[in-house]
Amino acid sequence: MKKNNFFKRLTAGALTGAVNGLFGGGGGMIAVPLLGKMLGYEDKEAHATAIFVIAPVCAASALIYIINGYASADVVIPAAIGSVAGGIVGAYMLSGCPKTVINYIFIAVMFAAGIRMLF
């Protein structure tokens, strides 16, 4: 991993947080490229670090959404349980998948999200 200055790390974090707060998620989608291209992380390190970085951002964003009445417990609780289970499975899969497979899955998810937003 390349040595990077504090300002680059702070900028990457601010961009990630802003995207996550604005869209109610998706900060990880910008965190992965920022960690890789801007900060020099290897692909798997970028994916794993993005998850760690995005967790408190998601918690802060969720708290604001709940305070403002945009989320209800009957949706949040089952979705949170499913997300935790999926996160555990995904983390184990990351360690066993080749870098190329991870990149193609990431590209496919980003592409599908972009297409979905068009329609």
C-alpha positions as CSV (number, residue, x, y, z in Angstrom):
1,M,0.0,0.0,0.0
2,K,1.3,3.4,-0.9
3,K,2.0,6.1,1.7
4,N,-0.7,8.7,1.5
5,N,-1.2,12.0,3.3
6,F,-3.9,12.8,5.8
7,F,-5.6,15.3,3.4
8,K,-6.2,12.5,0.8
9,R,-7.7,10.2,3.4
10,L,-9.9,13.0,4.8
11,T,-11.1,13.9,1.3
12,A,-11.9,10.3,0.5
13,G,-13.8,9.9,3.8
14,A,-15.7,13.2,3.2
15,L,-16.8,12.1,-0.3
16,T,-17.8,8.7,0.9
17,G,-19.9,10.2,3.7
18,A,-21.5,12.8,1.5
19,V,-22.6,10.2,-1.1
20,N,-23.9,7.9,1.7
21,G,-25.8,10.7,3.4
22,L,-27.2,12.1,0.2
23,F,-28.4,8.8,-1.3
24,G,-29.1,6.9,1.9
25,G,-26.4,4.4,1.0
26,G,-23.9,3.8,-1.8
27,G,-21.0,5.3,0.1
28,G,-19.2,2.0,-0.4
29,M,-19.6,2.2,-4.1
30,I,-17.5,5.4,-4.1
31,A,-15.2,4.3,-1.3
32,V,-13.8,1.3,-3.2
33,P,-12.6,3.3,-6.2
34,L,-11.3,6.1,-4.0
35,L,-9.4,3.7,-1.8
36,G,-7.9,2.0,-4.8
37,K,-7.2,4.8,-7.2
38,M,-6.7,7.7,-4.8
39,L,-5.0,6.0,-1.9
40,G,-3.3,3.0,-3.6
41,Y,-5.1,0.1,-1.8
42,E,-5.1,-3.3,-3.5
43,D,-8.6,-4.4,-4.7
44,K,-9.5,-6.8,-1.8
45,E,-8.0,-4.3,0.7
46,A,-10.2,-1.5,-0.8
47,H,-13.4,-3.6,-0.6
48,A,-12.7,-4.7,3.0
49,T,-11.7,-1.2,4.2
50,A,-14.7,0.3,2.5
51,I,-17.0,-1.9,4.6
52,F,-15.2,-0.9,7.8
53,V,-15.3,2.8,6.9
54,I,-18.9,2.8,5.7
55,A,-20.3,1.1,8.9
56,P,-20.2,4.3,11.1
57,V,-21.4,6.4,8.1
58,C,-24.4,4.2,7.6
59,A,-25.2,4.3,11.3
60,A,-25.0,8.1,11.4
61,S,-27.2,8.4,8.2
62,A,-29.7,5.9,9.6
63,L,-30.0,7.8,12.8
64,I,-30.8,11.0,10.9
65,Y,-33.4,9.2,8.7
66,I,-35.0,7.6,11.8
67,I,-35.2,10.9,13.6
68,N,-36.8,12.5,10.6
69,G,-39.4,9.7,10.3
70,Y,-38.1,8.3,7.0
71,A,-37.6,4.7,8.3
72,S,-39.9,2.4,10.3
73,A,-39.0,-0.5,12.5
74,D,-41.1,-3.1,10.6
75,V,-38.8,-2.6,7.6
76,V,-35.5,-1.7,9.3
77,I,-35.3,-4.7,11.7
78,P,-35.7,-7.5,9.2
79,A,-33.6,-5.7,6.6
80,A,-30.8,-5.2,9.2
81,I,-30.8,-8.9,10.2
82,G,-30.6,-9.8,6.5
83,S,-27.9,-7.3,5.9
84,V,-25.8,-8.6,8.7
85,A,-26.2,-12.2,7.5
86,G,-25.3,-11.2,4.0
87,G,-22.3,-9.2,5.2
88,I,-20.9,-12.2,7.0
89,V,-21.4,-14.4,3.9
90,G,-19.9,-11.7,1.6
91,A,-16.8,-11.2,3.9
92,Y,-16.1,-14.9,3.8
93,M,-16.5,-15.0,0.0
94,L,-14.1,-12.0,-0.4
95,S,-11.3,-14.0,1.2
96,G,-11.8,-17.0,-1.2
97,C,-12.6,-15.2,-4.5
98,P,-9.9,-14.2,-7.0
99,K,-9.4,-10.5,-7.5
100,T,-10.8,-10.6,-11.0
101,V,-14.1,-12.2,-9.9
102,I,-14.5,-9.6,-7.2
103,N,-14.0,-6.8,-9.7
104,Y,-16.5,-8.2,-12.2
105,I,-19.1,-8.7,-9.5
106,F,-18.5,-5.1,-8.3
107,I,-18.8,-3.8,-11.9
108,A,-22.0,-5.8,-12.5
109,V,-23.6,-4.4,-9.3
110,M,-22.7,-0.8,-10.1
111,F,-23.9,-1.3,-13.7
112,A,-27.2,-2.8,-12.6
113,A,-27.7,0.0,-10.0
114,G,-27.1,2.6,-12.8
115,I,-29.5,0.9,-15.2
116,R,-32.1,0.6,-12.4
117,M,-31.9,4.3,-11.7
118,L,-32.6,5.2,-15.4
119,F,-35.9,3.4,-15.3
